């Protein structure tokens, strides 16, 4: 081999080894100053620290990175738009290890969510791979916003905004926290399982996406499991809501489309083996008049093939709450609606408007 050619191969080999060696390091984060160096590694360990107010803790990770959270993360209080945390990457393994992420919610909560500019969301998740055992407390507004670039499994996550159930000096007699969605989803190929959400708004809100499963989760206090609200030019399809427990929520299972929305689709939604108790507003609500529950419905969103089957979903409504209400726009609810797996009790009957497709369901006390 010519000497110059051999030298070229040698240099190339050394470069390749150096790149592999550098990315296989372990990055350690104990402040925002450590982030730029740590994310050059495919293992990132996060120690306890406080993120200064007005700053986003952002991780733009290499493909295949493993993140280990080893201590509590707190966020300084400041009125600003957020988000507080953002993680971006492909094929990421994010191990929360049940360490707390404290969003400092009481600083922002005023019972209306409108008093000051509030960081939104608290946790912006833009990864494929897995996210496990992340423990969020006191989110200023929405806890998680999911915008994944590829398949994502979320397991064992806790959102505990229960402190917001109580009034504070700015909320009068109302619960202090407001707009504290658990999971806002705008992505596809997502499994969310074995999670707990204690909050004051939607446990799950699917805004857009295909092939999403929400399974074996626990939702308490808020607005239950929602599809929507659906605005214009959105598609939600192939959704499975399986084996969840919804407790003391204003709504248990809801599909809500904006009255003014156009050119949108909600289809192939299946509810199986769920349990809802102490529902205070609506057990099942499908409405096309959002933001009102039973207003004049629009018909710019096609809703089709909404099923309660393949296992019993039971709903118990409190006195004064509606067991089931359906408020479709003229001609906009179509397809198969097999509700043979829905059982209701308590509460009172609601109206069913512009929908004669529901089969196999008898609304009983």
PEQUI-V994087 format. One record per helix or strand. SS is the DSSP state (a for helix, b for strand). FROM is the first residue (numbers start at 0). TO is the last residue. Records with the same first field share a line. If there is no record, write none. Layout:
SS = FROM-TO ; FROM-TO
//
This chain:
a = 2-22 ; 31-37 ; 104-106 ; 161-164
b = 25-28 ; 42-45 ; 48-50 ; 56-59 ; 65-68 ; 72-74 ; 84-94 ; 99-101 ; 122-131 ; 134-136 ; 143-145 ; 151-154 ; 157-159 ; 182-185 ; 189-192 ; 195-197 ; 203-214 ; 217-219 ; 224-229 ; 234-241 ; 244-246 ; 250-257 ; 263-271 ; 274-278 ; 281-289 ; 300-307 ; 312-326 ; 332-333 ; 336-337 ; 341-347 ; 351-352 ; 357-358
//
